[in-house]
Amino acid sequence: MKQDLWKAYARGMAAAMNGGSVVVPAGLLRAYRGVGLSDADMMLMLQLMLFRQAEGVDFPTPEQLAERLGIAPKTAHGQLGRLIKEGLLAIDEEADPVSGIVIERYNWTGFLIRGAEWLADEARRSVGAEREPQSGRTPGAAQDAAEWTKPADLYTAFEQEFGRPLSPMECETISAWVDQDRYPDELIRFALKEAVFAGKLHFRYIDRILIEWSRNRVTNTDEAKAHTQKFRNGRGS
């Protein structure tokens, strides 16, 4: 009878665990090794997220973390210190407005940013690899070689204007403009400049510009300039 009770208890616990969850960005699970975290470091970060999201504990002690991870408190303390030193983890302090007591909480924004940067670099490398000549292909002229290097330069141009690394989705958008829509490199660059000029530096606006030019059979920068000037003159009249 007792065995049956324990089995029922176990089933109840399993159901409870299935119902509860901790939100972990999927990108972090892909990127953590790329930013220098070991499996043990990642488990510690996951426990920090668990303490906050499931238990409302923003600042678990090294002893609490050590008990969960099955390690010595000294080891947990060392891991925390190293992650803080590397900028992947931080401690925020906030004074309670009523009691004046200082409340501390762990902040892993540094980990999120570093992971996003690694994912952006991975996406850029992946797209760049797809653009490389297939095995056995040898460009016969300098123009062919230049065409293979253009896409990478195009991503750099966007990152310079946006002032940050591109996200994987943004890299895929540029890739689609080049591979699927067959927009010329110079036309995409000019659309980027138009977005900067208009003060609307986001991908949807640039995409609308390219679609508008495509509908009007604009194929190069000279035609794009003429079309844009005509549009502006029409608005000004």
N, C-alpha and C positions, 0 to 999 in steps of 0.2 A: 504493500500500500504506500509506504513511504517513497519507494522508487517511482511509483506513478505520480506522486505529488511533485517530486523533483523534476520529472519529465515535463509535467504541466507547467511548472515554474519556468523551466528552460524555454518552453515554447512561448510563454508570455513575454519573457525577456527578449527573445528573438523578434517577436512581433513589435515590441517597443523600439528595439534598435532599428527595425526596418521603417518604422514610422518617423523616428527622429533622424536628423541629418545635420551635417556640418558642410557649409558651402565653401568649397575650395575651387578657385578658378582652374579650369582644366589646363590652361597655359602654364601654370606654375608647376604642375606635375610633369610637363614636358621640359620645362626650362631649368629646373632646380640644379641639375648636374652641370648645365652649361654656365651657371653663374657661380659655381664653386661649392655648392652644398653637397655634403655627403648624405647617404641614406639616413644616418643618425640625426644629422642636422634637420633634414626635412621632417622626420618624425617629431622632433621637438617643436618645429613650427606648426605642425598639424595639431599638436597638443595645446599650443597656445591658442589656436583658433577654436579648438573644442572647448577649452575653459571659458572663452568669451561668449561664443555663440550658444552653447548648450547649458552653461552653468552660471553665466553672468559674472565670471571672475576675470577681471582685466589684468591682474598682476599676480599670477600664481608664483609661489615661492620655488626656489630651486629644489626644495625638499618635496613639494607636491609634484613637480615635473619628474624628479628622479624616481618617485614611487611609480608613476605611470609608465615610465620608460624602462624600469628595471635596471637603473644605473645608480652610481653613488651621487649624493648631492654635490660633491665637489666637482664631479664630471659635468653635471648639468650646469653648475655655476660657470665652469670654464667655457662650455659651449655658448652660453648666453653672452659672456664677455667677448668672445671672439666674433660672434655675429654682430654685436654692437660695434665693435672696432672696425669691422669690414663694411659698415654702413647698411647692412641688410636688416637690422633691427635697431629700434630706438626706444627710449623710455620717455614718455610724455608726463609732465606734471601739471596738475590743475588744482587750485585751491577751492574748496567748497565755500560758496558764498555765505552760507549760514554759520557753519562751525569753524571755518577757516582752516580745516584740516586739509593737508595736501594729499591729493589722490594721485596715484601713479598707475600708468597703464602701458602695456607694450604696444608699439607701433611698428608694423612690418611694411609700411609704404615703400621703404627702400628696396625690399625684396620684390614687391610688385613692379616697381619701375625697372629694376635690373632685369627681371624676368621678361618684361615687355620689350626691352631693348634687345635682349638676346633673341627673342622670337622674331623681331623685325629683321635682325641681321640674318637669321636662318632663312626667312622668307626671301630676302634679297639674294642670298647665295643660291637658293633653290631656283629662283627665276633666272638668275644669271647662268646657272649650269644648263638650264633648258635652252638658253640662247646660244650656247657654244656650238661650234661646228660639229657635226656627227663624225664619228671615227672614220678616217679615210678621206674626209673632205679637206682639200687644200685650197684656200682662196687664191685665185689666180691673179688678183690685182689688189693694189692698196685700197681701192674703193670697197672691195669685198670685206677686207679686214676692218675698215672703218665702220661698216654697217653692223658688224658683230659687236663692236664696242659701244655703239650708240645707246642701246637700252640702259646699260649700267650708268652711263653719263646722264641719261634722262632721270633716273631715280635720284641721282645726286642733285640735279637741278631742282627737283621738287623738295628734297630735304633742305636745301639751302633757303628756298623761299619760305617753307613752312617753319624753319628753325628747329626742327626735331626729326628723329628717325620716323620713317613711314611705318604704318601698321601693316600686318600681313594682308588685310583686306584692301588697303590702299595700293599695295604692290600688285595685287591681283587685278585691280582696276586698271592700272597703267598697262599691265600685261595684256588685258583684254582690248584696250585701245589699239595696241600695236598688232597683236596676233589675230584678233577676231574682226575688229572694225577696220583694220588696215589704215589707220590714220598715220600720215607721215610724221616722222619725228619732229620736224620743224613746226608742223601745225600744232602739235601737242604743246610744244614749248611756247608758241605764240598765244595759245589759249591760256596757259598758265600766266603769262604776262598780262593778258587782258583781265584775268581774275584779280591779280595784284593791283592793277590800275583801278579797277572798280571797287576795291576794298572788300571783295567777297571771296576770300581765299579758302574755298572748300571744294571738295571733289565733285559734289553735285552740280555746283555752278559751272565748273570747268567742263563737266560732261554735257551740260545743256548747251554750252558754247559750241562744242564739237558736233553735237547733233544738229544744231542750227546751221552750221557751215556745211555739213554733209547734205542736208536737205536742199541747200542752195548751190550744191555742186562746187563748193570751195575746196580746192585741192592743194593750195600752196599759200605762203604767207602774203604774197602780193595780193592775191584774190581776197584773202582774209582781211587785210588792211582796207581794201576798197569796200568790202561788204560792211565792215565795222564803221567806216567813215560814213557810208550811206545811211546806216542805221542811226548814227548819232545826229547826222544832219536832219534826218526825218523827225527825230524827237525834239530837235531844237527849233524846228519851224512851227 
